[in-house]
Amino acid sequence: MDLVGKAWEAAWRGQYLKHFRKEVQEILPQAAADVSQRVQSQASEIYRRRRRESPDPQGLMVISACALILASYRELQRNGLSNDAAFEVVRRSFSSIFGPQARMTVRVLVHFLPDPVGTMRKRSIAPFFRTVFGRLFTFEERRTPNSFVLVIPRCGIYDFFSQEGEPNLTRAFCAWDRNWLGVLDASDRPVATRRSLTLVTDQRPCEFHFDPAPAGPAPTVDVTR
């Protein structure tokens, strides 16, 4: 992993642990410090075990993030939390990573895009996602007469958690997407997002639909919720 990648990984890891510690402090105040320490140790072990599966530096970041979520979830279970309660802690913690920054970035972009759907139909966005996430993922595009669809037949996150016997943890990552999909839906632009198919909920490719809609806020349509 290059220096930029390492710096970025350290930044998001620090953000995740900050939010995770805050969550654990509220529910396990006497054990918060020990829980956080064990999570980091166990995440490192998982990362060392799985890192060889990465085909590129982006994959190392994905595996590192997944290892931290998996370690957090298992440690919370060991401390008496139910599956649902443990999942909600990691979901909230992960969704908070750079959430305000992501939302602000998308608001700025939308400000300069009077027709987001039309712009996506004219320009290919799959190369951007391939660059960010690497070869553990497959990104494709489909255009209907009016809409744009980003299709993800393969998700490295889903593959990681499925191999660990915890495919449902993929939804913690899916939840982060509301940081940018939610901004599009809440904007005054003529766009509505729709995520009705995902690997984790339907065993089919993930599909992000961007549909034309009346100007103004659009309802949330997201099967992962």
TILUMNU-726591 format. One line per field, with one value per residue (C-alpha): chain; residue in one letter; x, y negated, z; residue number from 1. Coordinates in Angstrom, 3 decimals, decimal comma. Example, Ala and Ser with C-alpha at 12.3 -4.5 7.8 and 13.67 -1.06 7.14 Angstrom:
2
chain = (A; A)
resn = (A; S)
c1 = (12,300; 13,670)
c2 = (4,500; 1,060)
c3 = (7,800; 7,140)
resi = (1; 2)
REM end
This chain:
225
chain = (A; A; A; A; A; A; A; A; A; A; A; A; A; A; A; A; A; A; A; A; A; A; A; A; A; A; A; A; A; A; A; A; A; A; A; A; A; A; A; A; A; A; A; A; A; A; A; A; A; A; A; A; A; A; A; A; A; A; A; A; A; A; A; A; A; A; A; A; A; A; A; A; A; A; A; A; A; A; A; A; A; A; A; A; A; A; A; A; A; A; A; A; A; A; A; A; A; A; A; A; A; A; A; A; A; A; A; A; A; A; A; A; A; A; A; A; A; A; A; A; A; A; A; A; A; A; A; A; A; A; A; A; A; A; A; A; A; A; A; A; A; A; A; A; A; A; A; A; A; A; A; A; A; A; A; A; A; A; A; A; A; A; A; A; A; A; A; A; A; A; A; A; A; A; A; A; A; A; A; A; A; A; A; A; A; A; A; A; A; A; A; A; A; A; A; A; A; A; A; A; A; A; A; A; A; A; A; A; A; A; A; A; A; A; A; A; A; A; A; A; A; A; A; A; A)
resn = (M; D; L; V; G; K; A; W; E; A; A; W; R; G; Q; Y; L; K; H; F; R; K; E; V; Q; E; I; L; P; Q; A; A; A; D; V; S; Q; R; V; Q; S; Q; A; S; E; I; Y; R; R; R; R; R; E; S; P; D; P; Q; G; L; M; V; I; S; A; C; A; L; I; L; A; S; Y; R; E; L; Q; R; N; G; L; S; N; D; A; A; F; E; V; V; R; R; S; F; S; S; I; F; G; P; Q; A; R; M; T; V; R; V; L; V; H; F; L; P; D; P; V; G; T; M; R; K; R; S; I; A; P; F; F; R; T; V; F; G; R; L; F; T; F; E; E; R; R; T; P; N; S; F; V; L; V; I; P; R; C; G; I; Y; D; F; F; S; Q; E; G; E; P; N; L; T; R; A; F; C; A; W; D; R; N; W; L; G; V; L; D; A; S; D; R; P; V; A; T; R; R; S; L; T; L; V; T; D; Q; R; P; C; E; F; H; F; D; P; A; P; A; G; P; A; P; T; V; D; V; T; R)
c1 = (0,000; 1,422; 1,902; -1,339; -3,248; -1,695; -2,519; -6,114; -6,464; -5,086; -7,527; -10,677; -9,503; -9,022; -12,464; -14,118; -12,458; -13,390; -17,084; -16,919; -15,390; -18,124; -20,812; -19,209; -18,685; -22,457; -23,369; -20,293; -18,721; -16,605; -15,200; -14,914; -11,128; -10,532; -13,107; -11,470; -8,018; -9,150; -10,955; -7,792; -5,729; -8,245; -8,680; -4,930; -4,987; -7,867; -6,108; -2,900; -4,883; -6,802; -4,449; -3,023; -6,415; -5,971; -5,098; -4,185; -3,671; -7,370; -8,141; -5,902; -7,945; -11,179; -9,864; -8,589; -11,990; -13,845; -11,489; -12,178; -15,957; -15,832; -13,636; -15,923; -19,037; -17,594; -16,166; -19,508; -21,195; -18,645; -19,607; -23,255; -24,807; -27,355; -26,609; -28,912; -27,532; -23,932; -24,724; -26,344; -23,237; -20,908; -23,389; -23,675; -19,925; -19,051; -21,753; -20,279; -16,847; -16,406; -20,177; -20,397; -17,556; -19,161; -22,521; -20,977; -19,017; -22,131; -24,119; -21,463; -21,498; -25,281; -25,249; -23,458; -25,516; -29,038; -29,747; -27,793; -29,420; -28,703; -25,088; -24,606; -26,172; -23,666; -20,594; -19,286; -18,898; -17,866; -14,144; -14,204; -15,551; -13,061; -10,232; -11,464; -12,352; -10,041; -10,357; -12,164; -15,261; -16,890; -18,678; -20,910; -23,376; -26,800; -28,846; -32,596; -34,434; -34,464; -32,469; -28,920; -28,052; -24,748; -24,515; -22,133; -22,098; -19,194; -18,628; -15,396; -17,031; -19,850; -17,331; -15,195; -18,051; -19,634; -16,385; -16,380; -19,955; -21,346; -22,704; -25,191; -22,330; -22,115; -25,100; -22,910; -21,048; -24,262; -25,537; -22,635; -23,964; -26,866; -24,347; -24,386; -27,577; -29,507; -28,167; -29,358; -32,810; -33,095; -31,951; -34,193; -32,835; -35,005; -33,493; -34,525; -32,192; -33,348; -31,476; -33,903; -31,470; -28,323; -26,206; -26,716; -30,516; -31,439; -28,456; -28,378; -26,130; -26,342; -28,129; -28,036; -30,804; -30,806; -34,209; -35,656; -38,194; -40,075; -37,795; -37,666; -37,073; -37,618; -38,609; -35,937; -36,030; -33,271; -33,718; -30,688; -32,596)
c2 = (0,000; -3,409; -6,292; -7,999; -4,755; -4,184; -7,731; -7,357; -3,996; -5,445; -8,357; -6,280; -3,700; -6,479; -7,873; -4,470; -3,704; -7,141; -6,556; -2,921; -3,814; -6,395; -3,806; -1,164; -3,666; -4,118; -0,435; 1,162; -1,689; 0,555; 2,587; -0,051; -0,385; 3,376; 3,954; 1,375; 2,834; 6,392; 5,281; 3,718; 6,804; 9,212; 7,032; 7,158; 10,956; 11,193; 8,761; 10,791; 13,941; 12,436; 9,826; 12,203; 12,220; 8,601; 8,057; 4,393; 1,656; 0,776; 4,346; 4,081; 1,122; 3,058; 6,083; 3,856; 2,192; 5,502; 7,008; 4,144; 4,450; 8,222; 7,966; 5,304; 7,368; 10,530; 8,761; 7,111; 10,495; 11,911; 9,130; 10,156; 8,052; 9,694; 10,056; 7,140; 4,880; 5,601; 4,934; 1,589; 0,459; 1,225; -0,188; -3,511; -3,672; -2,979; -5,257; -8,151; -7,939; -11,199; -11,400; -15,215; -15,635; -13,256; -14,969; -18,407; -17,243; -15,864; -19,019; -21,092; -18,797; -18,826; -22,628; -22,646; -19,834; -20,940; -17,479; -14,750; -11,880; -13,468; -14,069; -10,445; -9,203; -11,244; -10,389; -7,030; -6,875; -3,212; -4,028; -6,255; -3,432; -0,967; -3,317; -3,781; -0,159; 1,858; 5,334; 6,968; 5,360; 5,333; 2,178; 1,998; -0,541; -0,281; -3,019; -2,835; -5,393; -7,850; -6,428; -5,467; -2,283; -1,427; 2,373; 4,236; 7,965; 8,634; 6,971; 7,680; 6,692; 9,197; 11,882; 11,202; 11,432; 14,438; 16,345; 15,453; 16,693; 13,203; 11,921; 9,662; 7,433; 6,161; 3,970; 1,889; 0,743; 0,355; -1,990; -4,382; -5,031; -6,953; -9,745; -10,493; -8,870; -10,727; -14,072; -13,381; -12,369; -15,403; -17,880; -20,072; -18,417; -16,169; -12,899; -9,949; -7,136; -3,551; -0,532; 2,366; 5,224; 6,073; 9,187; 9,241; 9,071; 10,862; 12,882; 10,792; 7,967; 4,689; 2,057; -1,680; -3,317; -7,037; -7,980; -11,270; -12,644; -15,853; -18,528; -18,393; -15,770; -12,131; -9,221; -6,788; -3,470; -1,233; 2,476; 2,560; 0,473)
c3 = (0,000; -0,974; 1,454; 0,422; 0,899; 4,310; 5,394; 4,238; 5,989; 9,223; 8,979; 8,523; 11,091; 13,626; 12,827; 13,166; 16,500; 17,807; 17,092; 18,180; 21,563; 22,116; 21,391; 23,619; 26,442; 26,620; 26,703; 28,365; 30,361; 32,587; 29,696; 26,949; 27,007; 27,024; 24,267; 22,025; 22,612; 21,899; 18,744; 17,354; 18,198; 16,678; 13,585; 13,005; 13,204; 10,723; 8,381; 8,433; 7,659; 4,730; 3,231; 0,616; -1,090; -2,149; -5,822; -5,327; -2,674; -2,720; -1,753; 1,294; 2,509; 1,964; 3,863; 6,662; 7,037; 6,937; 9,525; 11,913; 11,519; 11,977; 15,079; 16,560; 15,961; 17,463; 20,494; 21,235; 21,024; 23,450; 25,832; 25,850; 23,095; 20,826; 17,126; 16,285; 19,008; 18,032; 14,385; 15,170; 17,056; 14,146; 11,634; 13,448; 14,032; 10,404; 8,983; 10,972; 9,293; 7,368; 7,028; 7,287; 4,793; 2,299; 2,554; 2,074; -0,982; -2,662; -1,835; -3,596; -6,627; -6,828; -6,677; -10,028; -11,581; -12,489; -13,954; -12,086; -13,984; -17,360; -16,361; -15,285; -18,519; -20,531; -18,480; -17,301; -13,512; -13,260; -13,806; -10,715; -8,556; -10,049; -9,145; -5,573; -4,766; -7,008; -8,474; -5,559; -7,103; -10,523; -11,651; -14,710; -16,082; -17,663; -19,264; -19,703; -21,882; -18,946; -16,044; -15,132; -13,221; -11,552; -11,297; -8,972; -9,854; -7,495; -4,121; -2,261; 1,025; 0,601; -0,418; 2,667; 5,151; 3,402; 3,784; 7,487; 7,883; 8,529; 5,164; 6,948; 8,118; 4,531; 5,406; 7,718; 4,608; 2,607; 5,314; 4,724; 1,209; 2,706; 3,305; -0,426; -1,687; 1,001; -0,193; -3,734; -2,496; -0,218; -2,868; -4,999; -8,158; -10,382; -9,178; -7,015; -5,992; -5,686; -4,351; -4,650; -5,328; -3,392; -3,007; 0,741; 0,571; -2,636; -3,888; -7,058; -8,232; -6,379; -8,432; -7,772; -9,802; -10,507; -11,865; -13,113; -10,641; -9,893; -8,471; -4,679; -1,989; -2,993; -0,741; 0,442; -1,447; -0,142; 0,496; 2,807; 5,342)
resi = (1; 2; 3; 4; 5; 6; 7; 8; 9; 10; 11; 12; 13; 14; 15; 16; 17; 18; 19; 20; 21; 22; 23; 24; 25; 26; 27; 28; 29; 30; 31; 32; 33; 34; 35; 36; 37; 38; 39; 40; 41; 42; 43; 44; 45; 46; 47; 48; 49; 50; 51; 52; 53; 54; 55; 56; 57; 58; 59; 60; 61; 62; 63; 64; 65; 66; 67; 68; 69; 70; 71; 72; 73; 74; 75; 76; 77; 78; 79; 80; 81; 82; 83; 84; 85; 86; 87; 88; 89; 90; 91; 92; 93; 94; 95; 96; 97; 98; 99; 100; 101; 102; 103; 104; 105; 106; 107; 108; 109; 110; 111; 112; 113; 114; 115; 116; 117; 118; 119; 120; 121; 122; 123; 124; 125; 126; 127; 128; 129; 130; 131; 132; 133; 134; 135; 136; 137; 138; 139; 140; 141; 142; 143; 144; 145; 146; 147; 148; 149; 150; 151; 152; 153; 154; 155; 156; 157; 158; 159; 160; 161; 162; 163; 164; 165; 166; 167; 168; 169; 170; 171; 172; 173; 174; 175; 176; 177; 178; 179; 180; 181; 182; 183; 184; 185; 186; 187; 188; 189; 190; 191; 192; 193; 194; 195; 196; 197; 198; 199; 200; 201; 202; 203; 204; 205; 206; 207; 208; 209; 210; 211; 212; 213; 214; 215; 216; 217; 218; 219; 220; 221; 222; 223; 224; 225)
REM end
